Amino acid sequence: MKAFTNNTIFDTVSMGFHNSVEKIADPSCLQKLLIPFYDRKRTVSIEEIVRLEGCGNYTNFFLKDGTKMLVSRTLKEYEILLDNQAFVRVHKSCIVNLGFVRKFFVKKEGELELLDGQQVKISRRRAQMFIDRIRDFQPAIN
């Protein structure tokens, strides 16, 4: 029987991770994110994330239970990671979970209302992509 050293096991596990965003599972069936938060890492289920807001090199996570987490990763990194999920980038600084969209207001500048009551602007450039994604969106049944 071959003995494993701690370095060997750690290297095998960490190889599949993207350099800057850590995740559990592969992108096609991503269920949870491992988010660096202060001095530890927190596992967050995809279904808990209402929206993400970017602020420079930081991202604010807004969760279903009202928790707000500031993470020192860019919004672009999470956009790439959540690409095949129920998330769509509606503005330069905002990604929303389509499962939490309550209303979509069509006017000169589009706007969303989320289930938590927050209103989010949609950029004109991204409005059509949002409409296409919300039209094809099938919420997960739990």
VENLINWO-V887146 format. One record per run of one state. SS is the DSSP state (a for helix, b for strand, c for the rest). FROM is the first residue (numbers start at 1). TO is the last residue. Records with the same first field share a line. If there is no record, write none. Layout:
SS: FROM-TO  FROM-TO
//
This chain:
c: 1-5  15-22  25-26  30-31  38-39  56-57  64-67  72-74  82-86  92-93  106-110  115-118  122-123  137-142
a: 6-14  27-29  46-48  75-81  98-100  124-136
b: 23-24  32-37  40-45  49-55  58-63  68-71  87-91  94-97  101-105  111-114  119-121
//
